[in-house]
Amino acid sequence: MKNLYNDEVAKKFQSDLELRVYTSNLLGQSDELVLHGGGNTSVKTIIDGEDILLVKGSGWDLVSIKAEGFSPVKMDTLLDMAKLETLSDSDMVSGQKKAMINQSAPNPSVEAILHALIPYKFVDHTHADAVVTISNSKTGQENIKKVYPNFLIVPYVMPGFILAKTIYEMTKELDWDNIDGIILHNHGIFTFDNDAKKSYTKMIEAVTKAEEFLDKNATIELKDITPKEFDITKLNISEFIHINQSKLALNYSQLSKDDLTRGVLTPEHIIRTKRVPLVLEDENVEDALDKFKKEYEEYFKKFATNEIMLDTNPKYAVIKGFGIVSFGKTQKEADVINDVISHTMMAVLRADKLGGYKSISLKDSFEMEYWELEQAKLSK
Ligand SMILES: [Zn+2]
């Protein structure tokens, strides 16, 4: 993976925040690292004599984030929150908001506490494809250990307060100088340093290790497949669709329904794609769609306590021999879903070379899909 840091360009940036914006944009330029709002970054600085975490605000993409996209949050408050035994994510969000020194800044990332806990100036977090590909496989536990012997390796837990709390507990006795970074299984990777260039470079180098591991152990060969005919008007789900008939999509569409429904690559994708697609082999489209909705309702009923059920329609369909069709409420949404699925397809095919693709459990998927923070947006 290419290191895009340019010393000449970086010379222009003097302040902590300017450098933070620069390397955040560099991370965002690689869609193998982050996609559409994924990942987050921060820098610790002093403003008016107070320790402040400037952390990515929600609603910003790393590729285009500017200085005003970072929320200034008091470090003290964030570190105090990490010590709480329990805290709902909604209370965490309002607590973080109250601790902002500029109330017109965007809401801080839900990982702000975790960023605060890492005792280095610059913290970089991505959902690097290569890392989650290795992690999301049946041999993920052992292979991640092999590729990252000097990293703190964290088993999957829900993002937000539970993740911050887990890191707090795991690192109480830790000498941070002994680790090179953090791997969050089934989710992503953190690197950090007191220098912006070094923190970014550590990310590129760490992800390159995973890429090299995959090149050695999980190469795939895509076959040439002529797409078959399919009457797309039969899929009456959305007026905005994205049809993908790339070589990758055609190969992926040959997998069995069981293999196509093994879950997402990194938890936040579930909000965009749902856990599984509509899979069409030879059956009647209407029957398949009815079955999809019924199965979705069963999944909802199995885990729901008092949540509001989301739309039961699929977010994308895998049509055997034809390709992938993504559905959006807007064209942009359909295109974004297609991007997410494109990265998922490659990861699944490669993870199958590592003993088989394996994502988070159904229950963990449900908890992410029905996260109280997402539900709160619905009830508004
Ligand atoms: Zn993340």
Boltz pocket constraint, residues with backbone or C-beta under 6 A from the ligand:
constraints:
  - pocket:
      binder: B
      contacts: [[A, 39], [A, 40], [A, 125], [A, 126], [A, 127], [A, 159], [A, 187], [A, 188]]
      max_distance: 6.0
